[in-house]
Amino acid sequence: MRTAEEKLRNPHPGSKIAEARDFGIDLTMIVENLRLTPQQRLEKLQSAMLSMDKVKKAAAESQKTQ
């Protein structure tokens, strides 16, 4: 039986996974996230959210000065 990673890296032709890949979904990102623990995924998400907050604040400050 193939692992989830194997299925994502080498999907069977005609499968839903192959269809998603052909549509343009980056399956390597899914593989990378599956390698992380739930805690690591949460930390990654929190870091991204903090970065987005910084970008939003900088954009708001930029709008004030224009």
C-alpha positions, -999 to 999 in steps of 0.1 A, spaced: 0 0 0 13 34 -9 18 62 16 0 95 14 33 111 4 38 86 -24 3 92 -37 9 129 -38 43 127 -54 33 102 -80 -5 102 -85 -21 76 -107 -32 89 -140 -68 99 -140 -70 101 -102 -84 131 -83 -49 139 -71 -35 139 -107 -65 161 -116 -57 185 -88 -20 186 -99 -29 192 -135 -53 220 -124 -23 238 -108 -24 228 -72 11 226 -57 11 192 -41 46 196 -28 33 221 -3 8 195 10 36 169 13 58 194 32 29 201 56 22 164 62 58 160 73 52 185 101 36 178 135 3 195 143 22 217 167 47 227 139 18 234 115 1 256 141 34 275 147 38 280 110 3 294 107 7 317 136 40 330 121 22 337 88 -6 355 106 18 377 125 36 385 92 3 395 76 -6 417 105 28 435 101 21 440 64 -14 453 71 -1 478 97 27 490 74 2 495 46 -22 514 69 7 536 81 18 542 45 -18 554 36 -18 578 65 15 595 53 3 600 18 
